[in-house]
């Protein structure tokens, strides 16, 4: 089975990279240069018409969206325990990943590119402020869930990988995180995992190769 991950630095394709690494899967990475518009070429649009990453091609068949990719990887490599074994807990984990994908990520995107969401002249500060307030609301809820825990469930799961990316993106926007001690402890804990260190090193190498730095 050939696994090909279409990946771009900084983007949430980091989540898929971490999960594939944790699973022990043999996969190759195809960097997509967003700054040069590689995601808008006919070749890439044939892979993902919505011009996003990540895409995991499984023997040439594209699978998109982090929640779906994580679920597939977890079921394909069950020994990695990327999802809880209990059926209800498994669905709860998928629910939390869906929350991060739909309830946190879009607001981070608004902070990054406010004009994509409201093109009224002078609206950028208000769009960023409101998005930051929604991120804060979600981070408060996540911080409460992490109280007294190392991970969102009894062990590391794909949920933790997804949330790590969300928090990392927030740090890149200098969002205030001092009020979330459990979130910050989780973030520091995640940075010690071999899979996270591997993807962060790969990100630096890819940024250099693409001429971003």
Secondary structure as UniProt FT lines:
FT   STRAND          3..7
FT   TURN            9..10
FT   HELIX           13..23
FT   STRAND          28..31
FT   HELIX           34..36
FT   HELIX           38..40
FT   HELIX           42..47
FT   TURN            49..50
FT   STRAND          55..58
FT   TURN            59..60
FT   STRAND          61..64
FT   HELIX           66..76
FT   HELIX           78..80
FT   HELIX           87..99
FT   HELIX           100..104
FT   HELIX           105..112
FT   HELIX           114..116
FT   TURN            121..122
FT   HELIX           124..145
FT   TURN            146..148
FT   HELIX           158..172
FT   TURN            173..174
FT   TURN            178..179
FT   HELIX           181..191
FT   HELIX           194..210
//
